[in-house]
Amino acid sequence: MTEATPIERYLARLGSALRGPRATKRDLLVEARDALVDATQAYTSQGPDREVGERRAVAEFGDLETIASAYQAELGLTQARRTSL
C-alpha cells in the first residue's frame, strides 16, 4: 500500500473538517486539489522533486484551519440558500 501524498493528506483533513452540502463540499475539494496540483507542477518545473513540490504547494495554499473556516463559510451560505428556497 502506498503512502498518501502531502496533497492527499491535506485534502483528507480539509474534507473531514467541513460540514455541509455534499456537492458543494466536493466542488470545493476539487477546486483545492486543482490549485494544489497546479502549484506543484509550477514548483517541480523549477527542479524540486514531486514530494518537495507538493509540500511547498500545501504550505503556500494556507493553514488548514484558515482554509477550512473560509470553505465552511461558503458551505454555510450554500445551505442557507437551499433552506430559504
PDB file of N, CA, C and O in Angstrom, chain B, residues numbered from 101:
ATOM      1  N   MET B 101       0.848  -1.180   0.000  1.00  0.00           N
ATOM      2  CA  MET B 101       0.000   0.000   0.000  1.00  0.00           C
ATOM      3  C   MET B 101       0.892   1.241   0.000  1.00  0.00           C
ATOM      4  O   MET B 101       1.854   1.316   0.765  1.00  0.00           O
ATOM      5  N   THR B 102       0.577   2.208  -0.853  1.00  0.00           N
ATOM      6  CA  THR B 102       1.403   3.404  -0.946  1.00  0.00           C
ATOM      7  C   THR B 102       0.977   4.436   0.084  1.00  0.00           C
ATOM      8  O   THR B 102      -0.186   4.517   0.480  1.00  0.00           O
ATOM      9  N   GLU B 103       1.947   5.211   0.498  1.00  0.00           N
ATOM     10  CA  GLU B 103       1.690   6.267   1.473  1.00  0.00           C
ATOM     11  C   GLU B 103       1.005   7.446   0.782  1.00  0.00           C
ATOM     12  O   GLU B 103       1.299   7.754  -0.373  1.00  0.00           O
ATOM     13  N   ALA B 104       0.104   8.091   1.487  1.00  0.00           N
ATOM     14  CA  ALA B 104      -0.605   9.248   0.936  1.00  0.00           C
ATOM     15  C   ALA B 104       0.381  10.387   0.700  1.00  0.00           C
ATOM     16  O   ALA B 104       1.337  10.570   1.454  1.00  0.00           O
ATOM     17  N   THR B 105       0.134  11.136  -0.344  1.00  0.00           N
ATOM     18  CA  THR B 105       0.975  12.285  -0.674  1.00  0.00           C
ATOM     19  C   THR B 105       0.595  13.464   0.224  1.00  0.00           C
ATOM     20  O   THR B 105      -0.462  13.444   0.854  1.00  0.00           O
ATOM     21  N   PRO B 106       1.446  14.488   0.286  1.00  0.00           N
ATOM     22  CA  PRO B 106       1.094  15.671   1.071  1.00  0.00           C
ATOM     23  C   PRO B 106      -0.246  16.290   0.649  1.00  0.00           C
ATOM     24  O   PRO B 106      -1.020  16.734   1.496  1.00  0.00           O
ATOM     25  N   ILE B 107      -0.513  16.317  -0.649  1.00  0.00           N
ATOM     26  CA  ILE B 107      -1.784  16.876  -1.130  1.00  0.00           C
ATOM     27  C   ILE B 107      -2.944  16.007  -0.655  1.00  0.00           C
ATOM     28  O   ILE B 107      -3.948  16.530  -0.171  1.00  0.00           O
ATOM     29  N   GLU B 108      -2.820  14.690  -0.788  1.00  0.00           N
ATOM     30  CA  GLU B 108      -3.896  13.794  -0.358  1.00  0.00           C
ATOM     31  C   GLU B 108      -4.169  13.923   1.141  1.00  0.00           C
ATOM     32  O   GLU B 108      -5.325  13.932   1.564  1.00  0.00           O
ATOM     33  N   ARG B 109      -3.109  14.023   1.938  1.00  0.00           N
ATOM     34  CA  ARG B 109      -3.287  14.170   3.390  1.00  0.00           C
ATOM     35  C   ARG B 109      -3.985  15.495   3.719  1.00  0.00           C
ATOM     36  O   ARG B 109      -4.887  15.535   4.555  1.00  0.00           O
ATOM     37  N   TYR B 110      -3.562  16.573   3.058  1.00  0.00           N
ATOM     38  CA  TYR B 110      -4.155  17.891   3.297  1.00  0.00           C
ATOM     39  C   TYR B 110      -5.640  17.877   2.930  1.00  0.00           C
ATOM     40  O   TYR B 110      -6.478  18.354   3.695  1.00  0.00           O
ATOM     41  N   LEU B 111      -5.957  17.334   1.765  1.00  0.00           N
ATOM     42  CA  LEU B 111      -7.350  17.308   1.317  1.00  0.00           C
ATOM     43  C   LEU B 111      -8.215  16.412   2.205  1.00  0.00           C
ATOM     44  O   LEU B 111      -9.381  16.722   2.448  1.00  0.00           O
ATOM     45  N   ALA B 112      -7.661  15.320   2.681  1.00  0.00           N
ATOM     46  CA  ALA B 112      -8.416  14.441   3.584  1.00  0.00           C
ATOM     47  C   ALA B 112      -8.741  15.181   4.876  1.00  0.00           C
ATOM     48  O   ALA B 112      -9.868  15.110   5.367  1.00  0.00           O
ATOM     49  N   ARG B 113      -7.771  15.880   5.419  1.00  0.00           N
ATOM     50  CA  ARG B 113      -8.001  16.638   6.650  1.00  0.00           C
ATOM     51  C   ARG B 113      -8.995  17.772   6.400  1.00  0.00           C
ATOM     52  O   ARG B 113      -9.866  18.030   7.231  1.00  0.00           O
ATOM     53  N   LEU B 114      -8.867  18.446   5.263  1.00  0.00           N
ATOM     54  CA  LEU B 114      -9.797  19.521   4.918  1.00  0.00           C
ATOM     55  C   LEU B 114     -11.204  18.972   4.771  1.00  0.00           C
ATOM     56  O   LEU B 114     -12.153  19.540   5.313  1.00  0.00           O
ATOM     57  N   GLY B 115     -11.347  17.883   4.049  1.00  0.00           N
ATOM     58  CA  GLY B 115     -12.660  17.275   3.861  1.00  0.00           C
ATOM     59  C   GLY B 115     -13.298  16.860   5.176  1.00  0.00           C
ATOM     60  O   GLY B 115     -14.508  17.007   5.353  1.00  0.00           O
ATOM     61  N   SER B 116     -12.499  16.344   6.098  1.00  0.00           N
ATOM     62  CA  SER B 116     -13.013  15.930   7.407  1.00  0.00           C
ATOM     63  C   SER B 116     -13.478  17.116   8.245  1.00  0.00           C
ATOM     64  O   SER B 116     -14.359  16.980   9.093  1.00  0.00           O
ATOM     65  N   ALA B 117     -12.881  18.272   8.002  1.00  0.00           N
ATOM     66  CA  ALA B 117     -13.212  19.467   8.785  1.00  0.00           C
ATOM     67  C   ALA B 117     -14.480  20.164   8.301  1.00  0.00           C
ATOM     68  O   ALA B 117     -15.044  20.990   9.019  1.00  0.00           O
ATOM     69  N   LEU B 118     -14.931  19.842   7.096  1.00  0.00           N
ATOM     70  CA  LEU B 118     -16.058  20.558   6.504  1.00  0.00           C
ATOM     71  C   LEU B 118     -17.381  19.837   6.696  1.00  0.00           C
ATOM     72  O   LEU B 118     -17.455  18.609   6.640  1.00  0.00           O
ATOM     73  N   ARG B 119     -18.426  20.626   6.925  1.00  0.00           N
ATOM     74  CA  ARG B 119     -19.791  20.110   7.049  1.00  0.00           C
ATOM     75  C   ARG B 119     -20.690  20.928   6.140  1.00  0.00           C
ATOM     76  O   ARG B 119     -20.584  22.154   6.090  1.00  0.00           O
ATOM     77  N   GLY B 120     -21.565  20.257   5.430  1.00  0.00           N
ATOM     78  CA  GLY B 120     -22.493  20.973   4.566  1.00  0.00           C
ATOM     79  C   GLY B 120     -22.881  20.130   3.370  1.00  0.00           C
ATOM     80  O   GLY B 120     -22.616  18.929   3.324  1.00  0.00           O
ATOM     81  N   PRO B 121     -23.515  20.780   2.398  1.00  0.00           N
ATOM     82  CA  PRO B 121     -23.993  20.061   1.207  1.00  0.00           C
ATOM     83  C   PRO B 121     -22.864  19.302   0.505  1.00  0.00           C
ATOM     84  O   PRO B 121     -21.823  19.876   0.182  1.00  0.00           O
ATOM     85  N   ARG B 122     -23.082  18.023   0.279  1.00  0.00           N
ATOM     86  CA  ARG B 122     -22.042  17.163  -0.303  1.00  0.00           C
ATOM     87  C   ARG B 122     -21.529  17.656  -1.639  1.00  0.00           C
ATOM     88  O   ARG B 122     -20.320  17.647  -1.874  1.00  0.00           O
ATOM     89  N   ALA B 123     -22.418  18.085  -2.517  1.00  0.00           N
ATOM     90  CA  ALA B 123     -21.989  18.519  -3.851  1.00  0.00           C
ATOM     91  C   ALA B 123     -21.099  19.754  -3.765  1.00  0.00           C
ATOM     92  O   ALA B 123     -20.090  19.845  -4.464  1.00  0.00           O
ATOM     93  N   THR B 124     -21.465  20.687  -2.924  1.00  0.00           N
ATOM     94  CA  THR B 124     -20.665  21.899  -2.772  1.00  0.00           C
ATOM     95  C   THR B 124     -19.327  21.567  -2.125  1.00  0.00           C
ATOM     96  O   THR B 124     -18.292  22.096  -2.528  1.00  0.00           O
ATOM     97  N   LYS B 125     -19.345  20.701  -1.132  1.00  0.00           N
ATOM     98  CA  LYS B 125     -18.109  20.274  -0.473  1.00  0.00           C
ATOM     99  C   LYS B 125     -17.191  19.599  -1.485  1.00  0.00           C
ATOM    100  O   LYS B 125     -15.993  19.878  -1.527  1.00  0.00           O
ATOM    101  N   ARG B 126     -17.752  18.719  -2.294  1.00  0.00           N
ATOM    102  CA  ARG B 126     -16.963  18.025  -3.328  1.00  0.00           C
ATOM    103  C   ARG B 126     -16.356  19.033  -4.302  1.00  0.00           C
ATOM    104  O   ARG B 126     -15.184  18.923  -4.662  1.00  0.00           O
ATOM    105  N   ASP B 127     -17.157  20.020  -4.729  1.00  0.00           N
ATOM    106  CA  ASP B 127     -16.659  21.039  -5.657  1.00  0.00           C
ATOM    107  C   ASP B 127     -15.516  21.848  -5.043  1.00  0.00           C
ATOM    108  O   ASP B 127     -14.533  22.148  -5.721  1.00  0.00           O
ATOM    109  N   LEU B 128     -15.642  22.196  -3.777  1.00  0.00           N
ATOM    110  CA  LEU B 128     -14.585  22.951  -3.104  1.00  0.00           C
ATOM    111  C   LEU B 128     -13.300  22.123  -2.998  1.00  0.00           C
ATOM    112  O   LEU B 128     -12.203  22.652  -3.177  1.00  0.00           O
ATOM    113  N   LEU B 129     -13.435  20.849  -2.713  1.00  0.00           N
ATOM    114  CA  LEU B 129     -12.259  19.986  -2.609  1.00  0.00           C
ATOM    115  C   LEU B 129     -11.598  19.766  -3.970  1.00  0.00           C
ATOM    116  O   LEU B 129     -10.373  19.687  -4.058  1.00  0.00           O
ATOM    117  N   VAL B 130     -12.397  19.669  -5.023  1.00  0.00           N
ATOM    118  CA  VAL B 130     -11.837  19.541  -6.378  1.00  0.00           C
ATOM    119  C   VAL B 130     -11.090  20.823  -6.746  1.00  0.00           C
ATOM    120  O   VAL B 130     -10.000  20.773  -7.316  1.00  0.00           O
ATOM    121  N   GLU B 131     -11.679  21.954  -6.420  1.00  0.00           N
ATOM    122  CA  GLU B 131     -11.037  23.244  -6.672  1.00  0.00           C
ATOM    123  C   GLU B 131      -9.703  23.340  -5.922  1.00  0.00           C
ATOM    124  O   GLU B 131      -8.702  23.789  -6.479  1.00  0.00           O
ATOM    125  N   ALA B 132      -9.702  22.923  -4.677  1.00  0.00           N
ATOM    126  CA  ALA B 132      -8.468  22.952  -3.879  1.00  0.00           C
ATOM    127  C   ALA B 132      -7.429  22.005  -4.474  1.00  0.00           C
ATOM    128  O   ALA B 132      -6.257  22.364  -4.589  1.00  0.00           O
ATOM    129  N   ARG B 133      -7.848  20.802  -4.851  1.00  0.00           N
ATOM    130  CA  ARG B 133      -6.919  19.833  -5.462  1.00  0.00           C
ATOM    131  C   ARG B 133      -6.309  20.410  -6.737  1.00  0.00           C
ATOM    132  O   ARG B 133      -5.099  20.320  -6.945  1.00  0.00           O
ATOM    133  N   ASP B 134      -7.140  20.997  -7.582  1.00  0.00           N
ATOM    134  CA  ASP B 134      -6.636  21.569  -8.829  1.00  0.00           C
ATOM    135  C   ASP B 134      -5.594  22.660  -8.563  1.00  0.00           C
ATOM    136  O   ASP B 134      -4.561  22.713  -9.231  1.00  0.00           O
ATOM    137  N   ALA B 135      -5.869  23.520  -7.594  1.00  0.00           N
ATOM    138  CA  ALA B 135      -4.924  24.589  -7.254  1.00  0.00           C
ATOM    139  C   ALA B 135      -3.618  24.003  -6.724  1.00  0.00           C
ATOM    140  O   ALA B 135      -2.536  24.475  -7.070  1.00  0.00           O
ATOM    141  N   LEU B 136      -3.721  22.979  -5.888  1.00  0.00           N
ATOM    142  CA  LEU B 136      -2.520  22.356  -5.329  1.00  0.00           C
ATOM    143  C   LEU B 136      -1.708  21.628  -6.395  1.00  0.00           C
ATOM    144  O   LEU B 136      -0.479  21.683  -6.378  1.00  0.00           O
ATOM    145  N   VAL B 137      -2.370  20.958  -7.308  1.00  0.00           N
ATOM    146  CA  VAL B 137      -1.674  20.259  -8.392  1.00  0.00           C
ATOM    147  C   VAL B 137      -0.987  21.277  -9.309  1.00  0.00           C
ATOM    148  O   VAL B 137       0.158  21.070  -9.709  1.00  0.00           O
ATOM    149  N   ASP B 138      -1.675  22.373  -9.643  1.00  0.00           N
ATOM    150  CA  ASP B 138      -1.072  23.415 -10.478  1.00  0.00           C
ATOM    151  C   ASP B 138       0.168  24.000  -9.812  1.00  0.00           C
ATOM    152  O   ASP B 138       1.198  24.186 -10.459  1.00  0.00           O
ATOM    153  N   ALA B 139       0.064  24.287  -8.521  1.00  0.00           N
ATOM    154  CA  ALA B 139       1.208  24.843  -7.795  1.00  0.00           C
ATOM    155  C   ALA B 139       2.355  23.837  -7.750  1.00  0.00           C
ATOM    156  O   ALA B 139       3.518  24.213  -7.899  1.00  0.00           O
ATOM    157  N   THR B 140       2.034  22.569  -7.546  1.00  0.00           N
ATOM    158  CA  THR B 140       3.069  21.525  -7.531  1.00  0.00           C
ATOM    159  C   THR B 140       3.783  21.470  -8.866  1.00  0.00           C
ATOM    160  O   THR B 140       5.010  21.374  -8.912  1.00  0.00           O
ATOM    161  N   GLN B 141       3.031  21.528  -9.949  1.00  0.00           N
ATOM    162  CA  GLN B 141       3.642  21.489 -11.276  1.00  0.00           C
ATOM    163  C   GLN B 141       4.559  22.694 -11.502  1.00  0.00           C
ATOM    164  O   GLN B 141       5.621  22.565 -12.111  1.00  0.00           O
ATOM    165  N   ALA B 142       4.150  23.845 -11.015  1.00  0.00           N
ATOM    166  CA  ALA B 142       4.993  25.034 -11.139  1.00  0.00           C
ATOM    167  C   ALA B 142       6.296  24.846 -10.355  1.00  0.00           C
ATOM    168  O   ALA B 142       7.372  25.184 -10.848  1.00  0.00           O
ATOM    169  N   TYR B 143       6.199  24.311  -9.146  1.00  0.00           N
ATOM    170  CA  TYR B 143       7.401  24.083  -8.347  1.00  0.00           C
ATOM    171  C   TYR B 143       8.311  23.026  -8.965  1.00  0.00           C
ATOM    172  O   TYR B 143       9.527  23.210  -9.024  1.00  0.00           O
ATOM    173  N   THR B 144       7.727  21.922  -9.424  1.00  0.00           N
ATOM    174  CA  THR B 144       8.565  20.845  -9.958  1.00  0.00           C
ATOM    175  C   THR B 144       9.196  21.222 -11.290  1.00  0.00           C
ATOM    176  O   THR B 144      10.211  20.640 -11.673  1.00  0.00           O
ATOM    177  N   SER B 145       8.620  22.181 -12.003  1.00  0.00           N
ATOM    178  CA  SER B 145       9.242  22.637 -13.249  1.00  0.00           C
ATOM    179  C   SER B 145      10.531  23.405 -12.962  1.00  0.00           C
ATOM    180  O   SER B 145      11.353  23.613 -13.854  1.00  0.00           O
ATOM    181  N   GLN B 146      10.698  23.823 -11.711  1.00  0.00           N
ATOM    182  CA  GLN B 146      11.893  24.561 -11.300  1.00  0.00           C
ATOM    183  C   GLN B 146      12.955  23.640 -10.706  1.00  0.00           C
ATOM    184  O   GLN B 146      14.025  24.103 -10.311  1.00  0.00           O
ATOM    185  N   GLY B 147      12.672  22.353 -10.642  1.00  0.00           N
ATOM    186  CA  GLY B 147      13.695  21.431 -10.203  1.00  0.00           C
ATOM    187  C   GLY B 147      13.386  20.511  -9.039  1.00  0.00           C
ATOM    188  O   GLY B 147      13.816  19.358  -9.073  1.00  0.00           O
ATOM    189  N   PRO B 148      12.659  20.949  -7.996  1.00  0.00           N
ATOM    190  CA  PRO B 148      12.428  20.040  -6.867  1.00  0.00           C
ATOM    191  C   PRO B 148      11.632  18.806  -7.289  1.00  0.00           C
ATOM    192  O   PRO B 148      10.883  18.840  -8.265  1.00  0.00           O
ATOM    193  N   ASP B 149      11.805  17.714  -6.538  1.00  0.00           N
ATOM    194  CA  ASP B 149      11.016  16.523  -6.851  1.00  0.00           C
ATOM    195  C   ASP B 149       9.558  16.741  -6.441  1.00  0.00           C
ATOM    196  O   ASP B 149       9.224  17.739  -5.803  1.00  0.00           O
ATOM    197  N   ARG B 150       8.714  15.812  -6.810  1.00  0.00           N
ATOM    198  CA  ARG B 150       7.274  15.960  -6.596  1.00  0.00           C
ATOM    199  C   ARG B 150       6.921  16.115  -5.115  1.00  0.00           C
ATOM    200  O   ARG B 150       6.082  16.944  -4.764  1.00  0.00           O
ATOM    201  N   GLU B 151       7.548  15.331  -4.252  1.00  0.00           N
ATOM    202  CA  GLU B 151       7.256  15.409  -2.814  1.00  0.00           C
ATOM    203  C   GLU B 151       7.537  16.820  -2.284  1.00  0.00           C
ATOM    204  O   GLU B 151       6.721  17.391  -1.560  1.00  0.00           O
ATOM    205  N   VAL B 152       8.671  17.364  -2.643  1.00  0.00           N
ATOM    206  CA  VAL B 152       9.032  18.721  -2.210  1.00  0.00           C
ATOM    207  C   VAL B 152       8.053  19.730  -2.810  1.00  0.00           C
ATOM    208  O   VAL B 152       7.609  20.652  -2.126  1.00  0.00           O
ATOM    209  N   GLY B 153       7.720  19.554  -4.081  1.00  0.00           N
ATOM    210  CA  GLY B 153       6.771  20.445  -4.740  1.00  0.00           C
ATOM    211  C   GLY B 153       5.408  20.429  -4.071  1.00  0.00           C
ATOM    212  O   GLY B 153       4.786  21.476  -3.893  1.00  0.00           O
ATOM    213  N   GLU B 154       4.944  19.241  -3.701  1.00  0.00           N
ATOM    214  CA  GLU B 154       3.647  19.132  -3.029  1.00  0.00           C
ATOM    215  C   GLU B 154       3.683  19.783  -1.655  1.00  0.00           C
ATOM    216  O   GLU B 154       2.746  20.488  -1.278  1.00  0.00           O
ATOM    217  N   ARG B 155       4.746  19.556  -0.912  1.00  0.00           N
ATOM    218  CA  ARG B 155       4.855  20.184   0.414  1.00  0.00           C
ATOM    219  C   ARG B 155       4.845  21.707   0.300  1.00  0.00           C
ATOM    220  O   ARG B 155       4.204  22.389   1.099  1.00  0.00           O
ATOM    221  N   ARG B 156       5.555  22.234  -0.691  1.00  0.00           N
ATOM    222  CA  ARG B 156       5.559  23.686  -0.907  1.00  0.00           C
ATOM    223  C   ARG B 156       4.174  24.190  -1.301  1.00  0.00           C
ATOM    224  O   ARG B 156       3.722  25.228  -0.817  1.00  0.00           O
ATOM    225  N   ALA B 157       3.507  23.451  -2.181  1.00  0.00           N
ATOM    226  CA  ALA B 157       2.169  23.856  -2.623  1.00  0.00           C
ATOM    227  C   ALA B 157       1.199  23.893  -1.455  1.00  0.00           C
ATOM    228  O   ALA B 157       0.410  24.830  -1.328  1.00  0.00           O
ATOM    229  N   VAL B 158       1.254  22.876  -0.602  1.00  0.00           N
ATOM    230  CA  VAL B 158       0.373  22.820   0.564  1.00  0.00           C
ATOM    231  C   VAL B 158       0.678  23.985   1.510  1.00  0.00           C
ATOM    232  O   VAL B 158      -0.240  24.632   2.015  1.00  0.00           O
ATOM    233  N   ALA B 159       1.947  24.248   1.747  1.00  0.00           N
ATOM    234  CA  ALA B 159       2.327  25.347   2.638  1.00  0.00           C
ATOM    235  C   ALA B 159       1.851  26.689   2.078  1.00  0.00           C
ATOM    236  O   ALA B 159       1.372  27.546   2.821  1.00  0.00           O
ATOM    237  N   GLU B 160       1.984  26.858   0.784  1.00  0.00           N
ATOM    238  CA  GLU B 160       1.560  28.105   0.140  1.00  0.00           C
ATOM    239  C   GLU B 160       0.041  28.246   0.132  1.00  0.00           C
ATOM    240  O   GLU B 160      -0.478  29.358   0.221  1.00  0.00           O
ATOM    241  N   PHE B 161      -0.673  27.131   0.026  1.00  0.00           N
ATOM    242  CA  PHE B 161      -2.138  27.165  -0.057  1.00  0.00           C
ATOM    243  C   PHE B 161      -2.739  27.770   1.197  1.00  0.00           C
ATOM    244  O   PHE B 161      -3.709  28.525   1.135  1.00  0.00           O
ATOM    245  N   GLY B 162      -2.157  27.432   2.330  1.00  0.00           N
ATOM    246  CA  GLY B 162      -2.627  28.055   3.562  1.00  0.00           C
ATOM    247  C   GLY B 162      -2.833  27.084   4.696  1.00  0.00           C
ATOM    248  O   GLY B 162      -2.962  25.873   4.511  1.00  0.00           O
ATOM    249  N   ASP B 163      -2.858  27.659   5.866  1.00  0.00           N
ATOM    250  CA  ASP B 163      -3.108  26.923   7.096  1.00  0.00           C
ATOM    251  C   ASP B 163      -4.462  26.232   7.002  1.00  0.00           C
ATOM    252  O   ASP B 163      -5.454  26.841   6.602  1.00  0.00           O
ATOM    253  N   LEU B 164      -4.494  24.969   7.371  1.00  0.00           N
ATOM    254  CA  LEU B 164      -5.716  24.176   7.246  1.00  0.00           C
ATOM    255  C   LEU B 164      -6.894  24.815   7.970  1.00  0.00           C
ATOM    256  O   LEU B 164      -7.998  24.855   7.427  1.00  0.00           O
ATOM    257  N   GLU B 165      -6.686  25.307   9.168  1.00  0.00           N
ATOM    258  CA  GLU B 165      -7.789  25.907   9.928  1.00  0.00           C
ATOM    259  C   GLU B 165      -8.348  27.142   9.223  1.00  0.00           C
ATOM    260  O   GLU B 165      -9.561  27.353   9.197  1.00  0.00           O
ATOM    261  N   THR B 166      -7.469  27.948   8.658  1.00  0.00           N
ATOM    262  CA  THR B 166      -7.905  29.157   7.948  1.00  0.00           C
ATOM    263  C   THR B 166      -8.692  28.798   6.696  1.00  0.00           C
ATOM    264  O   THR B 166      -9.753  29.365   6.436  1.00  0.00           O
ATOM    265  N   ILE B 167      -8.170  27.863   5.929  1.00  0.00           N
ATOM    266  CA  ILE B 167      -8.851  27.443   4.693  1.00  0.00           C
ATOM    267  C   ILE B 167     -10.174  26.768   5.025  1.00  0.00           C
ATOM    268  O   ILE B 167     -11.186  27.039   4.378  1.00  0.00           O
ATOM    269  N   ALA B 168     -10.180  25.895   6.022  1.00  0.00           N
ATOM    270  CA  ALA B 168     -11.418  25.213   6.412  1.00  0.00           C
ATOM    271  C   ALA B 168     -12.468  26.223   6.847  1.00  0.00           C
ATOM    272  O   ALA B 168     -13.646  26.063   6.526  1.00  0.00           O
ATOM    273  N   SER B 169     -12.069  27.243   7.561  1.00  0.00           N
ATOM    274  CA  SER B 169     -13.011  28.273   8.010  1.00  0.00           C
ATOM    275  C   SER B 169     -13.626  29.004   6.820  1.00  0.00           C
ATOM    276  O   SER B 169     -14.835  29.235   6.785  1.00  0.00           O
ATOM    277  N   ALA B 170     -12.801  29.365   5.855  1.00  0.00           N
ATOM    278  CA  ALA B 170     -13.303  30.064   4.659  1.00  0.00           C
ATOM    279  C   ALA B 170     -14.231  29.149   3.848  1.00  0.00           C
ATOM    280  O   ALA B 170     -15.295  29.576   3.398  1.00  0.00           O
ATOM    281  N   TYR B 171     -13.824  27.911   3.671  1.00  0.00           N
ATOM    282  CA  TYR B 171     -14.661  26.970   2.923  1.00  0.00           C
ATOM    283  C   TYR B 171     -15.953  26.672   3.672  1.00  0.00           C
ATOM    284  O   TYR B 171     -17.008  26.526   3.055  1.00  0.00           O
ATOM    285  N   GLN B 172     -15.878  26.582   4.999  1.00  0.00           N
ATOM    286  CA  GLN B 172     -17.076  26.319   5.790  1.00  0.00           C
ATOM    287  C   GLN B 172     -18.067  27.465   5.643  1.00  0.00           C
ATOM    288  O   GLN B 172     -19.276  27.239   5.603  1.00  0.00           O
ATOM    289  N   ALA B 173     -17.566  28.690   5.562  1.00  0.00           N
ATOM    290  CA  ALA B 173     -18.445  29.842   5.351  1.00  0.00           C
ATOM    291  C   ALA B 173     -19.178  29.705   4.019  1.00  0.00           C
ATOM    292  O   ALA B 173     -20.371  29.997   3.935  1.00  0.00           O
ATOM    293  N   GLU B 174     -18.480  29.268   2.991  1.00  0.00           N
ATOM    294  CA  GLU B 174     -19.110  29.051   1.683  1.00  0.00           C
ATOM    295  C   GLU B 174     -20.167  27.950   1.767  1.00  0.00           C
ATOM    296  O   GLU B 174     -21.252  28.085   1.202  1.00  0.00           O
ATOM    297  N   LEU B 175     -19.855  26.875   2.462  1.00  0.00           N
ATOM    298  CA  LEU B 175     -20.832  25.800   2.640  1.00  0.00           C
ATOM    299  C   LEU B 175     -22.049  26.294   3.416  1.00  0.00           C
ATOM    300  O   LEU B 175     -23.176  25.904   3.112  1.00  0.00           O
ATOM    301  N   GLY B 176     -21.836  27.141   4.406  1.00  0.00           N
ATOM    302  CA  GLY B 176     -22.941  27.697   5.182  1.00  0.00           C
ATOM    303  C   GLY B 176     -23.852  28.562   4.324  1.00  0.00           C
ATOM    304  O   GLY B 176     -25.075  28.516   4.455  1.00  0.00           O
ATOM    305  N   LEU B 177     -23.241  29.353   3.444  1.00  0.00           N
ATOM    306  CA  LEU B 177     -24.053  30.180   2.545  1.00  0.00           C
ATOM    307  C   LEU B 177     -24.888  29.320   1.597  1.00  0.00           C
ATOM    308  O   LEU B 177     -26.059  29.602   1.343  1.00  0.00           O
ATOM    309  N   THR B 178     -24.262  28.279   1.090  1.00  0.00           N
ATOM    310  CA  THR B 178     -24.986  27.363   0.186  1.00  0.00           C
ATOM    311  C   THR B 178     -26.162  26.719   0.913  1.00  0.00           C
ATOM    312  O   THR B 178     -27.263  26.629   0.370  1.00  0.00           O
ATOM    313  N   GLN B 179     -25.926  26.275   2.132  1.00  0.00           N
ATOM    314  CA  GLN B 179     -27.000  25.662   2.918  1.00  0.00           C
ATOM    315  C   GLN B 179     -28.116  26.662   3.212  1.00  0.00           C
ATOM    316  O   GLN B 179     -29.296  26.318   3.143  1.00  0.00           O
ATOM    317  N   ALA B 180     -27.745  27.897   3.539  1.00  0.00           N
ATOM    318  CA  ALA B 180     -28.741  28.938   3.821  1.00  0.00           C
ATOM    319  C   ALA B 180     -29.591  29.223   2.578  1.00  0.00           C
ATOM    320  O   ALA B 180     -30.806  29.391   2.676  1.00  0.00           O
ATOM    321  N   ARG B 181     -28.948  29.275   1.419  1.00  0.00           N
ATOM    322  CA  ARG B 181     -29.695  29.485   0.168  1.00  0.00           C
ATOM    323  C   ARG B 181     -30.687  28.355  -0.060  1.00  0.00           C
ATOM    324  O   ARG B 181     -31.844  28.592  -0.407  1.00  0.00           O
ATOM    325  N   ARG B 182     -30.228  27.130   0.138  1.00  0.00           N
ATOM    326  CA  ARG B 182     -31.110  25.962  -0.071  1.00  0.00           C
ATOM    327  C   ARG B 182     -32.286  26.004   0.904  1.00  0.00           C
ATOM    328  O   ARG B 182     -33.423  25.719   0.527  1.00  0.00           O
ATOM    329  N   THR B 183     -32.009  26.355   2.139  1.00  0.00           N
ATOM    330  CA  THR B 183     -33.067  26.389   3.154  1.00  0.00           C
ATOM    331  C   THR B 183     -34.087  27.464   2.811  1.00  0.00           C
ATOM    332  O   THR B 183     -35.287  27.248   2.979  1.00  0.00           O
ATOM    333  N   SER B 184     -33.634  28.613   2.335  1.00  0.00           N
ATOM    334  CA  SER B 184     -34.559  29.703   2.036  1.00  0.00           C
ATOM    335  C   SER B 184     -35.428  29.420   0.820  1.00  0.00           C
ATOM    336  O   SER B 184     -36.525  29.963   0.689  1.00  0.00           O
ATOM    337  N   LEU B 185     -34.926  28.559  -0.073  1.00  0.00           N
ATOM    338  CA  LEU B 185     -35.722  28.196  -1.258  1.00  0.00           C
ATOM    339  C   LEU B 185     -36.798  27.213  -0.878  1.00  0.00           C
ATOM    340  O   LEU B 185     -37.573  26.786  -1.733  1.00  0.00           O
TER     341      LEU B 185
END
